[in-house]
Amino acid sequence: MTNQRSTFSKVIIYLVLISGVLITLFPFMWMVLTSLKTRGESIQIPPTFFPEEPQFTNYQEVFDAVPFAMM
């Protein structure tokens, strides 16, 4: 009986921890995926999770506009 409780408790704890990790990582994933969208995709309603065509040039534009290496 105590072994079943211990196993059940561990399962509940792991489910809570996994839920916490997913809740914590979601904003970061959203930020990275949004950085790959076009301007129109990033502000459309309802929002999309994945970009239709990833725009890796967005990063190039940022590094051209702000010279991080010079700081």
N, C-alpha and C positions, 0 to 999 in steps of 0.2 A: 504494500500500500504506500509506504513512504517513497519507494523507488518510482512509482508512477507519479506521485506528486512532484518529485524532484525533476523528472523528465518533463512534465507538464509546465512546471515553473520555468525551466530552461527554454522551452519552446516559446512561451509568452515573452520572456526577456529578449530572445533573439528576434521575435517579430517586432517588438517595440524598437529595438536597436536598428533593425533594417529599415523600418518606417522612418526613423529619425535621420538615417543616412540619406534616404531618398528625398526627404523634405529639404535637407541641407544642400544636396547636390543639384536639385532642380533649378534654382535661380542661376547657378553657375552655368549649367547646360543651356538654359534659355539665353543667357548673355552671349555665350560663344556662338550659338546657332543664329541669333539675331544679328551678330556682327558679320555674318556671311550673307545676309539678305540685302536686297536692293532697298533703297529708301522707301519706296512705295510698299514693299512687302513688310517692312518693319513697322509701319504705322497703320496697316489695313485692319479693318474690323469686320468680321472676327479674325483674330490673329491665327497664323499658321505656325506650327511647331518647327517644321523643316523648311529650308529655303528651296524654291523651285530650281534655281541654278545658283550654286554657291559662288559668291563674289569674293575670291581671295584678293582681288585688287583693292578691296577696302583697306586691308592692312598696309599695302604699299602706299596708298594715299595718305594714311596716317603718318607713316614713317617719313614720307616726303614733306608733309606739312609741319611736323614737329621733329626737329633733329635731336632725337634722344641720345645719340652717340656723342653729340657735342657738349652735353651737360656734364 
